[in-house]
Amino acid sequence: MNLLSVSLKIFSIVAHGAPKADGGALPPLQLSMGAVNNPEQVAVVLKIVAMLTILSLAPSLLIMMTSFVRIVIVLSFLRQAIGTQVLPPNQLIIGLALFLTSFIMAPVWKGIHQEALVPYLDNKITQSDALAYTEGAIRKFMFKQTRDKDLGLFVKLSNLQMPTKRADVPTYLLIPAFMISELKTAFLIGFMIYIPFLVLDMVVASVLMAMGMMMLPPVVISLPFKLILFVLVDGWQLIIGSLVKSFG
């Protein structure tokens, strides 16, 4: 039996059903293509395509429109400041950032669920109203974390007339302004994290130089002191608490 005959046999089984031991047959599978005369059918197909596109972009939306950016950058700065190259591992940092993002964004998502999703599923509001409330809730969160200077930059780059109120700012301008503000805030927090560990590195380097041990890398000696200092001051509670409070 050659490859062509095998392919035809498989196609026949899929199309007409394989016979069972009792003589029955599987339900037939039919695929058809034809012209569409009803515009509503086209609209449904377009909605499905749009939904699949949104699902494929869901990770990017999670990064761009939530607190994930600030959290993951601060945690990465913390790991570099301590001096541990692979601890905590990237998977742990990403996982912690995701759970903290869920915790911070919980009030927003809860409001969307109660005011948009549930009424829409109960046929109390239309799909447009549900999407409008969802967009408004996310925009409200982003506006709280976005600096006016960053927002004005993208309004100026787009050559649009300066809006009189924030509600007139398009979402495609708000998202990059929000991300720039998050990056700036994350770098400021990272700078504050670096200071105590940098001071400790300088003290250890000065002591080693005074002892004539210039060939010994200061990082080797300072790393245990960094770890014990971070544990004694309960560093994880301070960092996580400060991160959550920074979102107001």
C-alpha positions in Angstrom: 0.0 0.0 0.0 1.6 3.2 -1.1 1.4 6.7 0.4 -1.4 7.8 -1.9 -3.6 4.9 -1.0 -3.0 5.4 2.7 -4.0 9.1 2.4 -7.1 8.2 0.5 -8.0 5.6 3.1 -7.6 8.1 6.0 -9.7 10.7 4.1 -12.4 8.2 3.5 -12.5 7.3 7.2 -12.7 11.0 8.2 -15.3 11.8 5.7 -17.6 8.7 5.9 -16.7 7.2 9.3 -14.9 4.1 10.1 -17.0 0.9 10.5 -17.3 -0.4 14.1 -17.3 -4.0 15.2 -21.1 -4.0 15.5 -21.5 -2.8 11.9 -22.3 0.8 12.9 -20.6 3.9 11.6 -19.2 7.0 13.1 -21.1 10.3 12.4 -20.1 11.8 9.1 -17.9 14.9 9.0 -18.9 17.4 6.3 -17.0 20.5 5.3 -18.5 23.0 2.9 -17.6 26.3 1.4 -20.0 28.6 -0.4 -21.2 32.1 -0.9 -22.7 34.1 2.0 -25.8 36.0 1.4 -26.5 37.1 4.9 -24.3 40.0 6.2 -24.9 38.8 9.8 -22.9 35.7 9.0 -20.0 37.8 7.8 -20.2 39.8 11.0 -20.0 36.7 13.2 -16.9 35.5 11.3 -15.3 38.9 11.7 -16.0 38.8 15.5 -14.5 35.4 15.8 -11.4 36.6 14.0 -11.1 39.6 16.2 -11.5 37.5 19.3 -8.8 35.1 18.2 -6.6 38.2 17.5 -7.2 39.6 21.0 -6.4 36.2 22.6 -3.1 36.0 20.7 -2.2 39.5 21.9 -3.3 38.9 25.5 0.3 38.5 26.8 1.2 41.8 25.3 -1.9 43.5 26.7 -1.1 42.1 30.1 2.4 43.7 29.9 1.4 47.0 28.4 -1.7 47.9 30.3 -1.1 46.6 33.8 1.3 46.9 36.7 3.4 44.0 35.4 6.1 46.2 33.8 7.1 48.1 37.0 7.0 44.9 39.1 9.2 42.7 36.9 11.8 45.5 36.4 12.1 46.2 40.1 12.5 42.5 40.9 15.2 42.2 38.2 17.0 45.3 39.7 16.8 43.7 43.1 18.5 40.5 41.9 21.3 42.4 40.3 21.8 44.7 43.3 22.2 41.7 45.6 24.6 40.1 43.2 23.0 36.7 42.7 23.2 36.1 39.0 20.4 33.4 38.6 18.7 33.5 42.0 15.7 34.0 42.1 15.4 32.4 38.6 13.6 34.1 35.8 10.6 31.8 36.1 10.1 32.7 39.7 10.4 36.4 39.1 7.9 36.3 36.3 5.5 34.1 38.4 5.8 36.5 41.3 5.2 39.5 39.0 2.1 37.8 37.6 0.6 37.1 41.0 1.4 40.6 42.2 -0.2 42.0 39.0 -3.3 40.0 39.7 -3.4 41.3 43.3 -3.0 44.9 42.2 -5.4 44.7 39.3 -8.0 42.8 41.3 -10.2 45.8 42.0 -10.2 46.7 38.3 -11.0 43.2 37.1 -13.6 42.8 39.8 -15.4 46.0 38.7 -15.2 44.8 35.0 -16.7 41.4 36.0 -19.6 42.9 38.1 -20.4 45.9 35.9 -19.6 44.6 32.4 -19.3 40.8 32.1 -22.1 39.6 34.3 -24.7 42.1 32.9 -23.6 41.3 29.4 -24.0 37.5 30.0 -27.5 38.3 31.5 -28.4 40.3 28.4 -28.9 43.4 30.4 -26.4 45.5 28.4 -25.1 45.3 24.9 -21.6 44.2 23.8 -20.6 47.7 23.0 -21.6 48.9 26.5 -19.6 46.1 28.1 -16.5 46.9 26.0 -16.9 50.6 26.7 -17.0 50.0 30.5 -13.9 47.7 30.3 -11.9 50.2 28.3 -12.9 53.0 30.7 -11.9 51.0 33.8 -8.5 50.1 32.3 -7.9 53.7 31.1 -8.8 55.0 34.6 -6.0 52.8 36.1 -3.5 53.9 33.5 -4.3 57.5 33.9 -3.5 57.3 37.6 0.0 56.0 36.9 0.8 58.2 33.9 2.6 61.5 34.1 1.2 64.5 32.3 4.6 65.1 30.8 4.7 61.7 29.2 1.1 62.0 28.0 1.8 65.4 26.5 4.9 64.0 24.6 2.8 61.5 22.6 0.0 64.1 22.0 2.7 66.4 20.6 4.3 63.6 18.5 0.9 62.7 17.0 0.3 66.3 15.9 -3.1 66.3 17.5 -4.7 69.2 19.2 -4.0 69.3 22.9 -7.1 67.7 24.6 -8.9 69.8 27.2 -9.5 66.8 29.4 -8.1 63.4 29.9 -11.2 61.6 28.6 -10.4 63.1 25.1 -7.0 61.4 25.0 -7.1 58.4 22.6 -6.1 55.0 24.0 -3.4 54.4 21.5 -1.6 57.5 22.9 -2.3 56.6 26.5 -0.7 53.1 26.4 2.8 54.2 25.3 2.7 57.1 27.7 1.7 54.8 30.5 4.6 52.4 29.7 7.1 55.2 29.7 5.9 56.4 33.1 6.1 52.8 34.4 9.7 52.5 33.1 10.7 55.7 34.8 9.1 54.8 38.1 10.6 51.3 38.0 14.1 52.8 37.4 13.7 55.2 40.2 12.8 52.4 42.6 15.7 50.4 41.3 18.1 53.2 42.0 16.8 53.4 45.6 17.3 49.6 45.9 20.9 49.8 44.6 22.1 52.5 47.2 22.4 50.3 50.3 24.0 47.4 48.5 26.4 49.8 46.7 27.5 51.3 50.0 28.1 47.8 51.4 30.2 46.9 48.3 32.3 50.1 48.8 32.9 49.3 52.5 34.0 45.8 51.7 36.3 47.0 48.9 37.9 49.6 51.2 38.5 47.0 53.9 40.1 44.6 51.5 42.3 47.3 50.0 43.4 48.3 53.5 44.3 44.7 54.3 46.3 44.4 51.1 43.9 41.9 49.6 43.5 43.7 46.3 43.4 40.5 44.2 40.3 39.2 46.1 37.1 40.3 44.3 35.0 42.3 46.8 31.8 40.7 45.5 32.8 37.4 46.9 33.0 38.8 50.4 30.1 41.2 50.2 27.6 38.7 48.9 27.0 36.9 52.2 26.7 40.2 54.0 24.2 41.4 51.4 22.1 38.3 51.9 22.1 38.5 55.7 21.4 42.2 55.6 18.5 41.7 53.2 17.1 38.9 55.5 17.5 40.9 58.7 15.6 43.9 57.4 12.9 41.7 56.0 13.7 42.9 52.5 11.0 41.0 50.6 8.3 42.5 52.8 9.7 46.0 52.3 10.1 45.6 48.5 6.7 44.0 47.9 5.0 46.4 50.2 6.5 49.4 48.6 5.7 48.1 45.2 2.0 47.6 46.0 1.8 51.0 47.8 3.4 52.7 44.8 0.2 52.1 42.8 -1.9 53.9 45.3 
